Amino acid sequence: MGRLFWKFFLSILLAQLAATIGVGTVFWLRDQARAQAAIDSPRATGIDTAPSAEFMIDSAAATLKFGGSAALRELVSGSTRHSIFVIDANGREMLGRTVTPALRAQAERMLAHPARHNVVRTLTAPDGARFLVFVRWLDQRGPGGGPPEGRLPPPGGFGDGPRPGAPGDQGGPPPNRHLLPYITMTGATLASLLFAALLAWYFSRPIRALRGAFEAAAGGDLSPRFAAVTGVRGDELNDLGRDFDRMSAQLRALMDGQRRLLHDVSHELRSPLARLQAAIGLAHQQPDKIGASLERIERESVRMDKLVGELLTLSRLEVSAALPRYEDIPLMDLIDEIVADARFEAEQCGRRIVLSGQAIVTVRGAPDLLWSAIENVIRNAIKHSGEGGLIEIGISADANRLQLSVCDRGPGVAQEDLTSIFQPFFRSNATSNNVDGHGLGLAIAQRVIDAHRGMIKASNREAGGLRVDIMLPLSG
C-alpha cells in the first residue's frame, strides 16, 4: 500500500473514531444522568412522597407538639398503613429500626429542598428535642400479592428485597452492565477500521492506476490502460481516467501523424534533391549542356518551394483551427475568380470547365484560405481529367448553407480510398496515375473547410470520375 492509501485510511479512521467517541460520550452522559436521577428519586430509597405521606407528617408534627415524644412514639408504633420513621439527634430511630446511610442521606437531601419535597421535616418537641421525620414505603403486598391499594411500587420493588422475577430471585448475580459501553466502543472501533480500509482502497486504487498510466506515458507508451483497471466504476475518478485515455489516444494519433508526415516529407524531398544533384553533376561533366541543367535546377527548385509552402500551410492549419482573419465573403464572386483562373490553366491542357448554378450568399471566414481550398479541389479535377475532359462545377444554396460540387471524368478512386484521399501525401493508384503533385491539395482543402465549420466529402460518379462536394454554413 502506498502513502496515499494510508493518508485516506488514517483520515477516514480518525473521522469515524471521533464520531464514535462523540456518540458514545453522549450515551454515557445520558446513562449517568439517568443513574443520578434514579439515585435522587425519593422512591429509589423508599421515601414516600404521596399526599398521604404529607398528611402523616402533619399528624406527627401535631402529635409531638401537643403530646410530646411519648405521644409521637405511640403514633409511630400504632401506624399500620404507613411506616413513619423518627430519627433523633444521635441518629437513632425512635422504634430502634435500622436506617441505612443511603436512606438517611436521601432524607437530608430532600430536607434541603422543601419546595420540591415536603415529606421530610425536622420537628421540635416541647422539651427542645429535635427529630428528623419521614414516611417510608411499607414492605407489604396487596390482595393477591400485588402492591398495596392506591400505591405504585418503587423501582426495584417494595422495600429492600429483590424484585419478583429478578435475577436475585434465582440466586444469580445481577447482569454485568458496566461492560456494555466498552463492548460497544470496541465493536465500533473494529467497524471503523474495516470501513476505513475499504474506503481508502476504493479511492487509492484508481489513483494508483492513473499514476501508472502517467509513468507509462512518460516512457512513451500511450496505449489506453485506465479503463481496464477501473472497470465499471461510475464516479469522477473514472471520468478522469477516461479523459486521460482519450488524451493519450489523441497524443498518439498526433505523434503517429507527425512521424508519417516526416517520413512522407523526406520521401517527397528526396526525389527533387536527387534530380538537383544529377543536374549539377551533368553541368560539371558537360559544360555545353549547362543551359538545360539550369532549367532542370530551376524547375526542381520551384517544385521544392511549392512543397515547402504547402507543408507550412498544412502545419498551420493542423496546429490551430482558428482563422487568421474573419470577414464576410461574397462567395459567388470568389468562385467566379477561381473558375476564371482555372479555365486558363485547363485550356492549356485541353480541358474544359463548366459552371452552373447561382448563389448570392456570404460566408464568414478567411478569403485566402477558402480560395486555396476551392482552387486545390478544382485543380485536382483538372489534373485527373483526360485529354479533352470536362470539369463540371455546380453551386447551390438554401437558407443555412452553400453547396459546391466539382465533378471530373477521370479514373475515379477506389471505394476503400475515398476517405484516405484527404490524408497528406496520399495518392490513389500511384503506380499507374502519372500526375504531378505531392498529395497535399485535398488535405489542405479538408482542414480549411473544417476550420470554417463546413464539410467536404468525395464519391465516385456512376458514369466514371470523381465528385467532391463542399458544404459551408452561411453567415448569420
C-alpha positions in Angstrom: 0.0 0.0 0.0 1.3 3.5 -0.9 1.3 6.7 1.1 -2.0 7.8 -0.4 -3.7 4.7 0.9 -2.5 5.4 4.4 -3.5 9.0 4.3 -7.0 8.1 3.2 -7.1 5.3 5.8 -6.0 7.5 8.7 -8.2 10.4 7.8 -11.3 8.3 7.4 -10.4 6.3 10.6 -9.9 9.4 12.7 -13.2 10.9 11.4 -15.1 7.7 12.3 -13.4 7.3 15.7 -14.2 10.9 16.5 -17.9 10.3 15.6 -17.9 7.0 17.6 -16.4 8.7 20.6 -18.8 11.6 20.4 -21.8 9.4 20.1 -20.5 7.1 22.9 -19.9 10.1 25.2 -23.4 11.3 24.6 -24.9 7.9 25.5 -22.6 7.6 28.5 -23.6 11.0 29.8 -27.2 10.2 29.3 -26.8 6.9 31.2 -25.0 8.7 34.0 -27.8 11.3 34.2 -30.4 8.6 34.4 -28.4 6.8 37.1 -28.1 10.0 39.1 -31.8 10.8 38.6 -32.6 7.3 39.9 -30.4 7.9 43.0 -32.0 11.3 43.5 -35.5 9.9 43.2 -37.3 9.5 46.5 -38.6 6.1 45.6 -35.1 4.9 44.9 -34.5 4.8 48.7 -38.1 4.1 49.7 -39.3 7.5 51.0 -43.0 8.0 50.3 -43.8 11.3 48.6 -47.6 10.8 48.2 -50.0 13.3 49.6 -50.9 10.8 52.3 -47.3 11.0 53.5 -47.5 14.7 53.9 -50.7 14.2 55.9 -49.0 11.7 58.2 -46.1 14.2 58.7 -48.6 16.9 59.6 -50.2 14.4 62.1 -46.8 13.6 63.6 -46.0 17.3 64.0 -49.3 18.0 65.8 -48.9 14.9 68.0 -45.4 15.9 69.0 -46.4 19.5 69.7 -49.4 18.7 71.9 -48.5 15.2 73.3 -44.7 15.2 73.3 -42.3 12.4 72.5 -44.4 9.7 74.2 -47.5 10.5 72.1 -45.4 10.6 68.9 -43.9 7.1 69.8 -47.4 5.8 70.3 -48.5 7.2 66.9 -45.5 5.7 65.1 -45.9 2.3 66.7 -49.6 2.2 66.0 -49.4 3.1 62.3 -50.3 0.1 60.1 -50.8 1.7 56.6 -47.7 3.9 56.8 -44.2 3.4 58.3 -43.2 6.7 60.0 -39.5 7.0 60.8 -38.4 9.3 63.5 -34.6 9.9 63.9 -33.2 11.8 66.9 -30.1 14.0 67.0 -27.9 11.0 67.8 -29.1 9.1 64.6 -31.2 6.6 66.4 -34.6 5.7 65.2 -37.4 6.0 67.7 -38.5 2.4 67.5 -35.0 1.0 67.0 -35.4 0.2 63.3 -32.4 0.2 61.0 -31.9 3.2 58.9 -29.4 2.8 56.0 -26.9 5.6 55.3 -28.4 5.9 51.8 -31.9 6.4 53.3 -30.5 9.0 55.8 -28.6 10.8 53.1 -31.7 10.9 50.8 -33.8 12.3 53.6 -31.3 15.0 54.3 -31.1 16.0 50.6 -34.9 16.2 50.4 -34.9 18.2 53.6 -32.6 20.7 51.9 -35.2 21.3 49.2 -38.6 21.7 50.9 -40.1 23.4 47.9 -39.7 20.1 45.9 -40.3 17.6 48.7 -42.4 18.5 51.7 -42.5 14.9 53.1 -39.3 15.2 55.2 -39.3 17.6 58.1 -37.4 18.4 61.3 -39.8 18.6 64.2 -39.1 20.0 67.7 -40.6 18.6 70.8 -41.8 20.7 73.8 -38.7 19.7 75.7 -36.5 21.0 72.9 -35.5 17.7 71.3 -35.3 17.7 67.6 -36.4 14.8 65.3 -36.0 14.1 61.6 -39.3 12.6 60.4 -40.3 11.0 57.1 -42.6 8.2 55.8 -41.2 5.1 54.1 -42.9 2.7 51.8 -44.2 -0.3 53.6 -42.8 -3.7 52.5 -46.2 -5.3 52.1 -48.3 -6.7 49.4 -51.9 -6.1 48.4 -54.5 -8.8 47.7 -53.1 -11.5 45.5 -49.5 -10.4 46.3 -49.8 -7.1 44.4 -48.8 -3.7 45.6 -50.9 -2.0 48.3 -54.1 -0.5 47.1 -53.7 3.0 45.7 -49.9 2.8 45.5 -47.3 2.2 42.8 -44.3 0.1 43.6 -40.9 1.9 43.6 -38.2 0.9 41.2 -36.8 -2.5 42.3 -40.0 -3.5 44.2 -41.2 -2.7 47.7 -38.7 -2.4 50.5 -35.1 -3.5 50.2 -35.9 -7.1 49.0 -35.3 -8.4 45.5 -38.0 -7.9 42.8 -40.0 -10.9 41.9 -38.6 -12.4 38.8 -35.3 -10.6 39.1 -32.0 -12.4 38.8 -31.7 -12.3 42.6 -34.8 -14.5 42.9 -32.9 -17.3 41.2 -29.9 -16.6 43.3 -27.8 -15.4 40.4 -25.8 -12.1 40.3 -27.3 -9.0 38.6 -26.3 -8.5 35.0 -22.8 -7.1 34.4 -24.0 -4.0 32.6 -20.8 -1.9 33.1 -19.0 -3.8 30.4 -21.6 -3.0 27.7 -20.2 0.5 26.8 -16.7 -0.9 26.3 -18.0 -3.8 24.2 -19.9 -1.2 22.1 -16.9 1.0 21.7 -14.7 -1.9 20.7 -17.2 -3.1 18.1 -17.5 0.4 16.7 -13.7 0.8 16.5 -13.3 -2.5 14.6 -16.1 -1.5 12.2 -14.3 1.9 11.7 -11.1 0.0 10.9 -12.8 -2.1 8.3 -14.7 0.6 6.6 -11.7 3.0 6.6 -9.6 0.3 4.9 -12.3 -0.4 2.3 -12.8 3.3 1.5 -9.1 4.0 1.4 -8.6 1.1 -1.0 -11.6 2.3 -3.1 -10.2 5.8 -3.5 -6.5 5.0 -3.8 -6.8 2.2 -6.4 -7.8 4.3 -9.4 -5.3 7.0 -8.4 -2.5 4.4 -8.4 -3.7 3.2 -11.8 -3.7 6.8 -13.1 -0.2 7.2 -11.7 0.9 4.1 -13.6 -0.7 5.4 -16.8 1.3 8.7 -16.4 4.5 6.8 -15.8 3.9 4.7 -18.9 3.0 7.9 -20.9 6.3 9.5 -19.8 8.1 6.4 -21.1 6.4 6.7 -24.5 3.6 4.2 -24.1 0.4 6.0 -24.9 -1.9 3.0 -25.2 -5.2 3.2 -23.2 -4.9 1.4 -19.9 -7.0 3.1 -17.2 -10.5 1.8 -18.3 -9.3 -1.8 -17.9 -8.2 -1.1 -14.3 -11.3 0.8 -13.0 -13.9 -1.5 -14.6 -17.4 -0.2 -14.4 -17.0 2.5 -11.8 -19.2 5.5 -12.4 -17.5 8.4 -10.5 -15.3 11.4 -11.1 -12.1 9.3 -10.8 -13.3 7.0 -13.6 -14.2 10.1 -15.7 -10.7 11.4 -15.1 -9.2 8.0 -16.2 -11.3 8.1 -19.4 -10.3 11.6 -20.1 -6.7 10.6 -19.7 -7.2 7.7 -22.1 -8.8 10.0 -24.6 -5.9 12.5 -24.3 -3.3 9.8 -24.7 -5.1 8.5 -27.8 -5.1 11.9 -29.3 -1.4 12.4 -28.5 -0.7 9.0 -30.0 -2.6 9.9 -33.2 -0.7 13.3 -33.4 2.7 11.6 -32.9 1.9 8.9 -35.5 0.8 11.6 -37.9 4.0 13.6 -37.3 6.1 10.5 -37.9 4.2 9.7 -41.0 4.4 13.3 -42.2 8.2 13.4 -41.6 8.6 10.1 -43.5 6.5 11.4 -46.4 8.2 14.8 -46.5 11.6 13.0 -46.5 10.4 10.9 -49.4 9.0 13.8 -51.3 12.1 15.9 -50.9 14.5 13.1 -51.8 13.4 12.9 -55.4 13.8 16.6 -56.3 17.1 16.7 -54.4 18.4 13.7 -56.3 17.4 15.4 -59.6 19.1 18.6 -58.5 22.3 16.7 -57.7 22.1 14.9 -61.1 21.6 18.3 -62.9 24.5 19.8 -61.1 26.7 16.8 -61.9 25.7 16.9 -65.5 26.6 20.7 -65.7 30.1 19.9 -64.3 30.6 17.0 -66.7 29.1 18.6 -69.9 29.5 22.3 -69.8 28.0 22.6 -73.2 24.6 21.5 -71.7 24.7 23.9 -68.8 21.5 25.7 -70.1 19.4 22.5 -69.9 20.9 21.7 -66.5 20.0 25.2 -65.2 16.4 24.8 -66.4 16.2 21.4 -64.6 17.6 23.0 -61.4 15.1 25.9 -61.6 12.2 23.5 -62.2 13.1 21.3 -59.2 13.7 24.4 -57.0 10.2 25.6 -57.9 8.7 22.2 -57.0 10.5 22.2 -53.7 9.4 25.7 -52.9 5.8 24.8 -53.7 6.1 21.7 -51.5 7.5 23.6 -48.6 4.8 26.3 -48.9 2.0 23.6 -48.9 3.6 22.0 -45.9 3.7 25.3 -44.0 0.0 25.9 -44.8 -0.9 22.4 -43.7 1.1 22.6 -40.5 -0.5 26.0 -39.6 -4.0 24.5 -40.1 -3.3 21.5 -38.0 -1.8 23.4 -35.1 -4.8 25.7 -34.7 -8.3 25.7 -36.3 -8.7 29.4 -35.6 -8.9 31.5 -38.8 -6.3 34.3 -39.2 -8.9 36.9 -40.2 -12.7 36.9 -40.2 -14.7 38.8 -42.8 -17.9 38.4 -44.8 -17.0 36.9 -48.2 -19.3 37.1 -51.3 -18.8 33.5 -52.2 -20.1 33.8 -55.7 -17.6 36.4 -56.6 -14.8 34.3 -55.1 -15.8 31.3 -57.1 -16.1 33.3 -60.3 -12.5 34.4 -59.9 -11.2 31.0 -59.1 -13.0 29.4 -62.1 -11.6 32.1 -64.4 -8.1 31.3 -63.4 -8.7 27.6 -63.6 -10.2 27.9 -67.1 -6.9 29.5 -68.3 -4.9 26.5 -66.9 -7.4 24.0 -68.2 -7.4 25.3 -71.7 -3.6 24.9 -71.8 -4.1 21.2 -71.0 -7.1 20.7 -73.4 -9.7 20.5 -70.7 -13.0 22.5 -70.3 -14.7 23.9 -67.2 -18.5 24.5 -67.0 -20.0 26.4 -64.1 -23.7 26.0 -63.4 -26.0 27.4 -60.7 -26.1 30.7 -58.9 -26.0 31.6 -55.2 -25.7 35.2 -54.0 -24.7 34.4 -50.4 -22.0 35.4 -48.0 -19.7 33.2 -45.8 -17.8 34.5 -42.9 -14.2 33.3 -42.9 -10.7 33.8 -44.3 -10.8 34.5 -48.0 -7.2 33.4 -48.7 -7.7 30.0 -47.1 -11.1 29.5 -48.8 -9.5 30.5 -52.2 -6.7 27.9 -51.6 -9.2 25.1 -50.6 -11.6 25.6 -53.6 -8.7 26.1 -56.0 -7.0 22.9 -54.9 -10.2 20.8 -55.4 -10.7 22.3 -58.9 -7.0 21.9 -60.0 -7.1 18.3 -58.7 -10.1 17.7 -61.0 -8.2 19.3 -63.9 -5.1 17.1 -63.3 -7.1 13.8 -63.2 -9.3 14.5 -66.2 -8.2 13.1 -69.5 -7.4 15.0 -72.7 -10.5 16.9 -73.7 -12.1 16.1 -70.4 -15.0 18.2 -68.9 -15.0 19.5 -65.4 -18.4 20.4 -64.1 -18.8 22.9 -61.2 -22.2 23.3 -59.6 -23.3 25.7 -56.9 -26.5 25.9 -54.9 -27.6 27.3 -51.5 -30.5 27.1 -49.1 -31.3 29.1 -46.0 -28.5 27.7 -43.9 -25.6 26.5 -46.1 -24.0 26.6 -49.5 -23.0 23.5 -51.5 -20.3 23.4 -54.2 -19.7 20.3 -56.2 -16.7 19.6 -58.5 -17.0 16.6 -60.9 -14.4 15.3 -63.3 -14.3 12.5 -65.9 -11.1 10.9 -64.6 -10.4 7.3 -63.5 -12.0 7.9 -60.1 -10.8 6.5 -56.8 -11.1 3.0 -55.3 -14.0 2.8 -52.9 -11.9 2.0 -49.9 -9.7 5.0 -50.6 -12.4 7.7 -50.7 -11.7 8.8 -47.1 -8.0 8.4 -47.4 -7.5 10.9 -50.3 -7.8 13.7 -47.7 -4.7 12.5 -45.9 -1.4 14.2 -46.6 0.7 12.6 -49.4 -1.9 10.0 -50.2 -2.1 9.1 -53.9 -4.6 6.7 -55.3 -3.2 4.3 -57.9 0.2 5.9 -57.5 1.9 3.4 -59.8 -0.5 3.9 -62.7 -1.5 7.5 -62.2 1.3 9.7 -63.6 0.1 13.0 -62.3 2.4 15.7 -60.9 1.8 16.7 -57.3 2.6 15.9 -53.7 -0.8 14.8 -52.4 -1.3 17.8 -50.2 -4.0 19.7 -52.1 -7.1 17.8 -50.8 -5.6 17.5 -47.3 -5.2 21.3 -47.1 -8.8 21.7 -48.5 -10.2 19.5 -45.8 -8.5 21.4 -43.0 -9.7 24.7 -44.4 -13.3 23.6 -44.7 -13.2 22.1 -41.2 -11.8 25.4 -39.8 -14.9 27.1 -41.4 -17.3 24.6 -39.7 -18.1 23.0 -43.1 -17.8 19.6 -44.5 -16.1 18.0 -47.6 -16.6 14.5 -49.0 -15.7 12.6 -52.1 -17.7 10.0 -54.1 -17.3 8.1 -57.4 -19.7 9.1 -60.2 -21.8 6.4 -61.9 -20.6 7.4 -65.4 -17.0 7.5 -64.2 -14.9 10.1 -62.5 -14.8 11.7 -59.0 -17.2 14.1 -57.4 -16.1 16.3 -54.5 -18.8 18.1 -52.5 -18.1 21.1 -50.3 -20.7 22.4 -47.8 -20.2 25.7 -46.0 -22.5 27.4 -43.4 -23.8 30.8 -44.3 -23.0 33.9 -42.2 -25.9 35.0 -40.0 
